[in-house]
């Protein structure tokens, strides 16, 4: 199975978070599907949009809009939004074009420290106000 092996990209990211996160830490996943490996490999952590973005939209349309804006580049300060609206300690970003604006914003923001990177993922730890 390509998703359950030592080489599976989401597994490496999720195992890193399992080892380095504190129980109860919230992980903001830019790609909602990345919540699944976190639920499996790092069940002590919390993640956003774990089932499907539709459920977030149904529960809180304004929060869904904030989530979408941070991913698409529509939010001028996505790190502030992720910290204040979602109260996340970590941000996972899949290295594909739809998430490039969030990656650029995180790399340029001193409150976001790159703590894990491989050819598929970046994980940033957020700090400060």
C-alpha positions, 0 to 999 in steps of 0.5 A, a space after each residue: 500500500 503506497 500510503 502505509 510505508 516508510 516512504 509515503 510522503 504524508 506518513 513522514 510528515 505525520 510521524 514527525 509531528 507525532 514525535 515533536 508535537 505535544 498532546 492536544 496541539 492543533 495542526 492546520 492542514 492546508 490540504 484537508 486530506 492530510 488530516 487522515 495520516 495525522 489521525 492515524 500516526 499522531 492521534 494525540 494531536 488535533 487537526 482541522 477539516 478532518 472529514 471533508 471541507 463541506 462539514 466545516 462549511 456546514 458548521 461555520 461558513 465564516 470559518 470555512 471562508 477564512 480557511 479557504 482564504 489562507 490557502 488561496 492567497 486571498 488572505 493578506 496575512 494568513 499566518 495571523 489568521 491561522 494563529 488567531 482564528 484556528 489557534 494552530 501550533 503547526 501548519 502543514 503544506 503540501 508542496 504543490 502549486 495550489 498551496 504556493 502562496 501559503 508556503 511563501 507567506 509562511 517562509 516570509 513571516 518570522 512567526 513561522 519557523 520551518 521545522 520539517 521539510 522533505 520533497 513533498 511537505 513543509 511543516 511550520 511551527 507558529 510562535 508569537 502574537 
